[in-house]
Each structure stands twice: as C-alpha cells, then as structure tokens.
Amino acid sequence: MLEGIRSIRDLDLAGKRLFVRVDFNVPLDGKTVTDDTRIRAAVPTLKLAMEKGARVLIGSHLGRPKGVDAKYSMEPAALKLAELMDVEVLLADDCVGDGPKKVVQDLRDGQIACLENLRFHAEEEKNDDGFAQQLAKLADCYVNDAFGAAHREHASVVALPKHFRDRAAGLLMEAELTALGNLLGSPERPFVAVLGGAKVSDKIAVIEALFNKVDQLIIGGAMANTFLAARGTNMGKSRLEEDKLALARTLLGRAEEKKIDILLPEDVVVATSLEATSGRVADLRDIGADEMALDIGPKSVARFARALGMAHTVFWNGPMGMFEVKAFAAGTLGVAQAMSKLAGLSVQDGGAFTVVGGGDSVAAVEQAGLSARFSHISTGGGASLEFIEGKRLPGVEALRP
C-alpha cells in the first residue's frame, strides 16, 4: 500500500518550511474540543518534524463552513495542540494571503504554526489548482498525515502535493495504510468483521468487499434490524430500511453460498422511544408492537464474544446500539471488551490483530478506556471504509511519484 510513497523519515527538513496536512476535524462545544483523538494522533509526526528542524505549518479543515465562519475557526484545535505538545502554536488569520506569509516568515526552525480553516475558501473542496499554488508558496516540502481526508479530492489533499518534489506520508498515514493493508493482504484466520451503525445502505460496498475476505461477519446496531426483518422477525417500531429488505435477503444468501457465517443478534434491549433512559431485554419473538431495539442483548454479547475469542484478525466498524445512552451501551462496550482481551497475545496464544475504524466505534473504545488494548485504532472514518472497499484514495495516490 506504501509502494513508491516516501516517509517523513526520509525527508531532510532542517531549516525547511514543511506543510503538514492534518485532520483536525474535531467535535467542538463552543470553543472547547470535546474529543482530541485526531489531534493526539498527529502529535508523533509533528514532533518528528520539529526535531528534524522543520518550520512546521499545519493545515486542516473543520466542519462544513459556507465561507468564513468564526464558529469553525481552527483556534480551539490549535490551542489543544499547544496543550498536548507543550509548545506555542501560532495561528494565522487565514490560510492564504499576506497573514499566513507573515506567520511563515517569522517561524524559526522547530516552531509550529496553524493555518486558518482551509474550507473557509470554496476552492479547497473544488480541488482548485490555483488555490493549491497559493498554499504551495508557503512551504518547501509537503507531508500528508490526514488519512481521514485521504478519500476527498480536495486541493490541500490532491492538487497541493503535486507542487512539491519532496512530498511524503506522515507517521499516522503510514500506520493507517499498514494496518488496513494487513486486513486486505493475507490476514491471519479466522478473520471476523463486526459491523454496526444505523443503515445497511451505508455499508453495502463494505459488506460485499468483506465477503471476499472474512470467515465470519457479526452484524449489530440498527442495521441488524433490517437483516432480522428480512429473515421474518417482527421488529416492532425498530428503525429499519424497508426498501433494503430484499437486498438484505440477497446478502444473506450470498454469504451462505460463500460459506461465511453471519451472526445476528439473538436478543435485544428494547424501549418505546429514542428518548428512553431505560430498557428491557427481549428475545426476538418477544418484541412488542410499540417497542424498538436500541441495543443487542446479553445473549448476543456472549455469542459475539465467543466468536471474537476464536478470531486471529478482527475489524470493527459501527456501534451495536445507541451507546451514547448508558442504558443502551452494554452491547457496544461488550464487543469492545471482548476484542480488548485479544491484544498483546501472539496468535499462537490466542491473540489477534484488532482494528477499530469509524468515529462511533472509536468513541466507544475511548469511553471504555480500552484504546491501548487494540492493535490499531483508525482515525479514518469514511476513508477507512473506502479503503476496505478496495477503492484507491486520491490523497494517497497524490503522494506517489
């Protein structure tokens, strides 16, 4: 996956102006960063660049602003980075123009500055080469460490690196491509994938790609409701995709043909509304007409855990239920705990290579305090899924010669 792509380790950065594309698209509560996972993930690359004597300039998007919008300023992310690295992080008032030029001119070797939100300019999302040229004038070298944006054909991701002879992947980008590449290469078997989340339609391409790789597929979350309904289960008021029932039956049939074992919930935690703060465990035949499944039940957790305990490779994307509400978090946390027990052990000793991808899954692992017990936690979100689907990521391809 890294063929032909240089590493930041290979670049001579002493005294050079280095543009690092990071993914600081983080959740905010006003001016406060509520989850700094993506910022922390970029720290090793930025530390290395500073140790190499680079004058580091970071660029990122945040949210979906329509023009300049103060609530999407990079200031909270820059302040959080300064706190995490215990260094001063200068903040430019824009990403192009006189302000950034002045900030870059004032940078000294080993210092770091942050550009203002790249998406304040519509040209970023249009992959405009003129905009990329303006960004390129600010730096001598380019590193992409924003795997989470690598599936976007945007100027700072695709057009910009082509203006640099010295362009490379950051440490996070390398780690993501290596870990996810292991899943698509020759993974140790049994290979079990766990998919959750709301919609089957969001995961069709992933499911079809995984059919060529996995031995077992565990499905939870609201998307499991559609598969259960396709098998004839009365799901009450549970969220499901009526227009995807035929597709779900087709996918179940294809899995059977390929001798892939699909595990669906055996029991669920139900309530009568999404606002509920408590629920009850119900067998599939015992879901009331006015009830909805909001988590997998304890029998399902135990069954999924047994399957995971036999795995030597695991990929997980998507929660098992409405985990942000404590009453409906046990299924997601149970899967996280089962996977965490496989870490640190060799395959011979019953261990597994475990990868978590997708914002909600990562949040659940962080919430459970288990992040250190996984082989790799992907910050990629949509990029991770497209990679698993077998798609070429524009931001990765732009780093090749």
LOMAR-898784 format. One line per field, with one value per residue (C-alpha): residue in three letters; x, y, z. Coordinates in Angstrom, 1 decimal. Example, Ala and Ser with C-alpha at 12.3 -4.5 7.8 and 13.67 -1.06 7.14 Angstrom:
% residues 2
res <- ALA:SER $
x <- 12.3:13.7 $
y <- -4.5:-1.1 $
z <- 7.8:7.1 $
% end
This chain:
% residues 401
res <- MET:LEU:GLU:GLY:ILE:ARG:SER:ILE:ARG:ASP:LEU:ASP:LEU:ALA:GLY:LYS:ARG:LEU:PHE:VAL:ARG:VAL:ASP:PHE:ASN:VAL:PRO:LEU:ASP:GLY:LYS:THR:VAL:THR:ASP:ASP:THR:ARG:ILE:ARG:ALA:ALA:VAL:PRO:THR:LEU:LYS:LEU:ALA:MET:GLU:LYS:GLY:ALA:ARG:VAL:LEU:ILE:GLY:SER:HIS:LEU:GLY:ARG:PRO:LYS:GLY:VAL:ASP:ALA:LYS:TYR:SER:MET:GLU:PRO:ALA:ALA:LEU:LYS:LEU:ALA:GLU:LEU:MET:ASP:VAL:GLU:VAL:LEU:LEU:ALA:ASP:ASP:CYS:VAL:GLY:ASP:GLY:PRO:LYS:LYS:VAL:VAL:GLN:ASP:LEU:ARG:ASP:GLY:GLN:ILE:ALA:CYS:LEU:GLU:ASN:LEU:ARG:PHE:HIS:ALA:GLU:GLU:GLU:LYS:ASN:ASP:ASP:GLY:PHE:ALA:GLN:GLN:LEU:ALA:LYS:LEU:ALA:ASP:CYS:TYR:VAL:ASN:ASP:ALA:PHE:GLY:ALA:ALA:HIS:ARG:GLU:HIS:ALA:SER:VAL:VAL:ALA:LEU:PRO:LYS:HIS:PHE:ARG:ASP:ARG:ALA:ALA:GLY:LEU:LEU:MET:GLU:ALA:GLU:LEU:THR:ALA:LEU:GLY:ASN:LEU:LEU:GLY:SER:PRO:GLU:ARG:PRO:PHE:VAL:ALA:VAL:LEU:GLY:GLY:ALA:LYS:VAL:SER:ASP:LYS:ILE:ALA:VAL:ILE:GLU:ALA:LEU:PHE:ASN:LYS:VAL:ASP:GLN:LEU:ILE:ILE:GLY:GLY:ALA:MET:ALA:ASN:THR:PHE:LEU:ALA:ALA:ARG:GLY:THR:ASN:MET:GLY:LYS:SER:ARG:LEU:GLU:GLU:ASP:LYS:LEU:ALA:LEU:ALA:ARG:THR:LEU:LEU:GLY:ARG:ALA:GLU:GLU:LYS:LYS:ILE:ASP:ILE:LEU:LEU:PRO:GLU:ASP:VAL:VAL:VAL:ALA:THR:SER:LEU:GLU:ALA:THR:SER:GLY:ARG:VAL:ALA:ASP:LEU:ARG:ASP:ILE:GLY:ALA:ASP:GLU:MET:ALA:LEU:ASP:ILE:GLY:PRO:LYS:SER:VAL:ALA:ARG:PHE:ALA:ARG:ALA:LEU:GLY:MET:ALA:HIS:THR:VAL:PHE:TRP:ASN:GLY:PRO:MET:GLY:MET:PHE:GLU:VAL:LYS:ALA:PHE:ALA:ALA:GLY:THR:LEU:GLY:VAL:ALA:GLN:ALA:MET:SER:LYS:LEU:ALA:GLY:LEU:SER:VAL:GLN:ASP:GLY:GLY:ALA:PHE:THR:VAL:VAL:GLY:GLY:GLY:ASP:SER:VAL:ALA:ALA:VAL:GLU:GLN:ALA:GLY:LEU:SER:ALA:ARG:PHE:SER:HIS:ILE:SER:THR:GLY:GLY:GLY:ALA:SER:LEU:GLU:PHE:ILE:GLU:GLY:LYS:ARG:LEU:PRO:GLY:VAL:GLU:ALA:LEU:ARG:PRO $
x <- 0.0:3.0:4.8:6.6:5.5:8.2:8.1:8.6:11.5:13.2:13.0:15.8:13.8:16.4:15.5:12.8:9.2:7.1:3.3:1.7:-1.9:-3.5:-7.1:-8.2:-11.9:-12.8:-16.1:-16.5:-18.7:-18.4:-14.6:-13.8:-12.6:-14.7:-12.7:-9.0:-8.3:-7.4:-5.2:-3.3:-2.9:-0.9:1.5:4.2:4.5:4.6:7.2:9.4:9.2:10.2:13.0:14.3:14.4:11.5:9.5:6.1:2.9:-0.2:-3.4:-6.8:-10.5:-13.0:-16.8:-18.6:-18.5:-20.0:-17.3:-15.6:-17.4:-15.9:-17.6:-15.4:-12.2:-9.1:-8.3:-9.7:-7.8:-4.6:-4.9:-5.5:-2.4:-0.3:-1.6:-0.8:2.7:3.5:4.7:3.5:1.3:0.9:-2.4:-2.6:-5.7:-6.3:-4.7:-3.6:-2.7:-0.5:-1.3:0.0:3.0:4.0:3.5:5.7:8.4:8.5:8.8:12.1:13.4:11.5:8.5:4.9:2.0:-1.5:-3.4:-7.0:-9.7:-9.0:-12.7:-13.2:-12.3:-14.6:-11.7:-10.5:-13.4:-13.3:-9.7:-8.7:-5.1:-4.8:-5.7:-3.2:-0.5:-1.1:-0.7:2.4:4.1:4.1:6.3:9.2:8.0:4.7:3.6:0.1:-0.9:-4.6:-5.8:-9.3:-9.4:-7.5:-10.7:-11.5:-10.4:-9.7:-7.0:-4.8:-5.1:-4.7:-3.7:-1.2:1.3:1.8:3.6:6.3:9.2:9.6:6.3:5.7:3.4:3.3:3.6:-0.2:-0.8:1.9:0.3:-3.2:-2.1:0.0:-2.7:-5.6:-3.4:-2.9:-6.6:-6.7:-3.5:-3.1:-4.8:-4.4:-7.5:-10.1:-10.9:-14.0:-15.6:-18.0:-20.3:-22.8:-24.4:-27.7:-28.0:-27.4:-27.2:-24.1:-22.2:-23.3:-19.9:-18.1:-20.1:-19.6:-15.8:-15.6:-17.4:-14.1:-12.0:-13.7:-14.8:-17.5:-19.5:-21.1:-23.9:-25.4:-26.8:-29.9:-28.6:-29.1:-32.8:-33.1:-31.4:-33.6:-36.7:-35.6:-35.5:-39.1:-38.6:-41.2:-39.1:-41.9:-41.1:-37.4:-35.6:-35.0:-34.8:-37.9:-36.5:-33.4:-35.2:-34.7:-31.1:-30.6:-32.0:-29.7:-26.7:-27.7:-28.0:-24.6:-23.0:-24.5:-23.1:-19.7:-19.9:-19.5:-21.2:-23.3:-24.1:-27.1:-28.5:-30.4:-31.8:-32.1:-32.7:-35.9:-37.7:-40.7:-38.8:-35.4:-35.7:-35.9:-33.4:-34.0:-35.0:-35.8:-34.1:-36.3:-35.9:-36.6:-40.0:-40.9:-40.5:-43.7:-45.5:-44.7:-41.1:-37.8:-34.5:-31.8:-29.0:-28.1:-28.9:-26.7:-27.1:-26.0:-23.0:-21.9:-22.3:-20.4:-17.7:-17.2:-16.8:-14.3:-12.4:-11.7:-10.5:-6.9:-7.9:-10.8:-12.1:-14.8:-16.8:-20.0:-21.7:-24.0:-26.7:-27.4:-24.3:-24.3:-27.1:-25.9:-28.9:-28.1:-24.3:-23.7:-23.6:-21.1:-18.9:-19.2:-17.8:-15.0:-14.1:-14.1:-11.8:-9.5:-8.8:-7.1:-4.5:-0.9:-1.1:0.5:-1.7:-0.3:-1.5:-5.0:-4.3:-5.5:-4.7:-7.5:-8.5:-11.2:-12.5:-15.3:-16.0:-18.6:-16.7:-13.5:-15.5:-16.9:-13.4:-12.1:-15.1:-14.4:-10.7:-9.6:-7.9:-4.4:-5.5:-6.1:-3.6:-4.8:-7.4:-8.2:-9.0:-10.1:-13.9:-15.1:-11.5:-11.2:-14.3:-13.4:-10.0:-11.6:-13.9:-10.8:-11.0:-7.9:-7.8:-6.9:-4.9:-2.7:-2.3:-1.2:1.9:3.2:5.9 $
y <- 0.0:2.3:1.3:4.4:6.6:8.3:8.7:11.9:9.9:10.1:13.9:16.4:19.0:21.1:24.8:23.8:25.1:22.0:21.9:19.1:18.3:17.1:16.1:18.3:18.0:17.5:18.0:21.2:22.5:26.2:26.9:23.6:20.4:17.6:14.7:15.3:11.8:13.1:15.9:13.4:11.1:13.8:14.6:12.0:13.3:16.9:16.1:14.4:17.3:19.7:17.5:17.5:21.3:22.0:25.1:23.4:24.8:22.7:22.9:21.3:21.7:21.8:21.2:22.4:26.2:28.2:30.9:32.4:31.4:32.1:29.0:26.8:28.6:26.4:28.3:25.6:22.9:24.9:25.6:21.9:21.0:23.5:22.0:18.4:19.2:21.9:24.3:27.6:27.1:30.3:30.8:32.6:34.7:32.9:30.0:32.1:35.8:38.2:37.0:33.4:34.7:36.9:34.0:31.7:34.4:34.7:31.0:29.6:26.1:23.7:26.0:25.3:27.4:26.6:27.9:29.0:26.6:25.5:25.2:29.0:29.0:27.2:26.4:23.8:21.4:22.2:20.9:24.2:24.2:28.0:27.7:24.9:27.1:29.8:27.2:25.8:29.2:28.9:25.8:23.8:20.3:18.5:15.8:14.3:12.9:13.3:9.8:10.9:13.2:11.0:9.9:13.6:15.1:18.5:21.0:20.5:16.7:16.1:19.3:20.6:17.7:17.7:21.1:19.6:17.3:16.4:15.0:12.2:10.4:11.2:8.6:8.4:7.9:5.2:3.4:3.6:2.2:-0.5:-1.7:-1.6:-3.1:-6.1:-6.7:-6.7:-8.7:-12.1:-11.8:-14.5:-16.6:-16.8:-13.3:-11.8:-8.5:-6.6:-4.1:-1.9:1.5:2.6:1.8:-1.3:1.2:2.8:-0.5:-2.4:-1.9:-2.8:-6.0:-7.1:-6.4:-8.3:-11.3:-11.9:-11.7:-12.8:-16.1:-14.6:-11.4:-10.1:-7.5:-5.4:-1.9:-0.7:-2.2:-5.6:-4.8:-4.8:-8.2:-9.6:-8.3:-9.8:-13.2:-12.7:-11.3:-8.8:-5.8:-3.7:0.0:-0.6:1.5:-0.4:0.2:-1.3:-0.6:-2.7:-5.9:-7.6:-6.6:-8.0:-11.3:-11.3:-10.6:-13.4:-15.8:-14.8:-15.3:-18.8:-19.6:-18.4:-20.4:-17.2:-17.3:-14.2:-13.7:-11.6:-10.6:-13.3:-10.9:-7.1:-4.3:-2.5:0.7:2.6:5.7:7.1:9.4:6.4:6.2:2.5:-0.6:-4.2:-7.3:-9.1:-12.3:-11.7:-13.3:-11.0:-7.5:-5.5:-3.7:-0.3:-1.2:-0.6:-2.4:0.1:-2.4:-6.0:-8.2:-10.2:-13.5:-11.7:-10.1:-13.6:-15.2:-12.4:-12.6:-16.3:-15.8:-13.0:-15.2:-17.6:-14.9:-14.1:-10.9:-8.6:-5.4:-3.5:-0.5:0.8:0.5:-2.2:0.2:3.7:3.5:7.2:6.4:4.3:2.0:1.0:0.9:-2.6:-4.3:-1.9:-2.0:-5.8:-6.1:-3.6:-5.6:-9.0:-7.5:-5.9:-9.3:-10.4:-7.7:-8.3:-12.0:-13.9:-15.8:-19.0:-17.8:-16.9:-13.3:-11.4:-8.4:-6.0:-2.8:-0.4:2.1:4.7:7.6:6.0:2.7:4.7:6.9:3.7:2.3:5.6:5.8:2.3:3.2:0.4:2.2:1.0:-2.6:-2.6:-3.2:-0.2:2.5:4.2:7.9:7.5:7.1:7.2:6.8:3.6:2.2:3.2:1.6:-1.7:-1.5:-1.6:1.9:4.0:7.0:10.2:11.6:8.5:8.3:12.0:11.1:8.7:9.9 $
z <- 0.0:0.6:-2.7:-4.1:-1.2:0.8:4.5:6.5:8.0:4.5:4.2:5.0:6.8:8.6:8.0:5.6:5.6:5.9:5.1:7.1:6.1:9.3:10.1:13.0:12.1:15.7:17.7:19.5:22.3:21.6:21.8:23.6:21.8:23.2:21.6:20.8:19.4:15.9:17.3:19.5:16.5:14.7:17.5:16.7:13.1:14.3:17.0:14.5:12.0:14.8:15.9:12.4:12.4:10.2:10.3:10.6:9.0:9.6:7.5:8.1:7.6:10.4:9.8:6.7:6.8:4.0:3.7:6.7:9.9:13.4:14.9:12.6:13.4:13.9:17.1:19.6:17.8:17.7:21.5:22.2:20.1:22.1:25.3:24.2:22.9:25.5:22.8:21.3:18.2:16.2:14.4:11.1:10.3:7.0:5.0:2.0:1.6:3.5:7.0:6.5:4.6:7.6:10.0:7.9:7.6:11.3:12.0:13.3:13.0:15.2:15.6:14.5:13.1:12.2:9.2:9.5:8.2:4.6:3.9:4.5:0.8:-1.6:-3.8:-1.2:-1.9:-5.6:-5.7:-7.3:-8.5:-8.3:-4.6:-4.2:-5.8:-3.2:-0.4:-2.1:-1.9:1.9:2.0:0.6:1.4:1.9:4.2:4.4:7.8:7.3:6.5:7.5:4.5:2.0:0.3:-0.6:-3.9:-2.2:-3.1:0.0:-0.3:-4.1:-6.0:-3.4:-3.1:-6.9:-6.5:-4.3:-5.3:-1.7:-0.6:1.8:4.2:7.9:10.6:11.1:7.4:7.3:10.3:8.8:5.4:7.0:9.4:7.0:4.3:6.6:6.5:2.7:2.3:3.9:7.3:9.9:10.0:11.3:10.2:11.8:10.9:13.2:11.5:13.3:12.9:11.6:7.9:5.7:2.7:4.3:4.4:1.3:-0.5:2.7:3.2:-0.4:-0.1:3.2:1.6:-0.2:3.0:6.2:7.7:9.9:9.8:13.0:12.5:15.2:15.6:13.8:10.5:12.1:12.4:8.6:8.3:11.1:9.5:6.2:8.0:9.1:12.6:13.8:14.9:16.3:15.9:15.4:12.9:9.7:6.0:4.4:0.9:1.7:2.9:-0.5:-0.6:2.9:1.9:-1.2:1.0:3.5:0.5:-0.9:2.5:2.7:-0.8:0.2:3.5:5.5:8.9:9.5:13.2:14.0:17.5:19.4:21.9:22.1:24.6:23.7:24.7:23.4:22.3:21.4:24.5:26.9:29.7:30.5:28.5:28.9:27.4:24.9:22.8:19.1:19.3:22.3:20.8:21.4:18.6:20.2:21.1:19.3:19.5:20.8:21.7:21.5:24.5:26.8:25.0:21.8:23.5:24.9:21.4:19.7:22.3:21.8:18.0:18.6:21.1:18.2:15.8:14.8:12.8:13.7:12.0:13.8:12.4:14.0:17.4:18.5:19.7:20.9:23.1:23.9:26.4:29.3:29.2:25.7:25.8:27.1:23.7:22.2:25.3:25.5:21.9:22.8:25.9:24.0:21.4:24.0:25.5:22.3:22.4:23.4:22.7:19.9:17.5:19.0:22.4:21.2:20.4:17.3:15.2:16.0:14.1:15.0:12.5:12.4:14.8:17.0:17.4:18.3:20.7:22.4:22.8:24.2:26.5:27.9:28.4:26.2:23.3:24.4:24.0:20.3:17.5:15.6:16.1:12.8:12.7:9.1:9.3:5.7:4.4:6.3:4.8:1.2:1.7:2.9:-0.1:-2.3:-3.6:-4.3:-2.1:-4.0:-1.1:-1.1:-4.8:-4.9:-2.8:-5.4:-7.9 $
% end
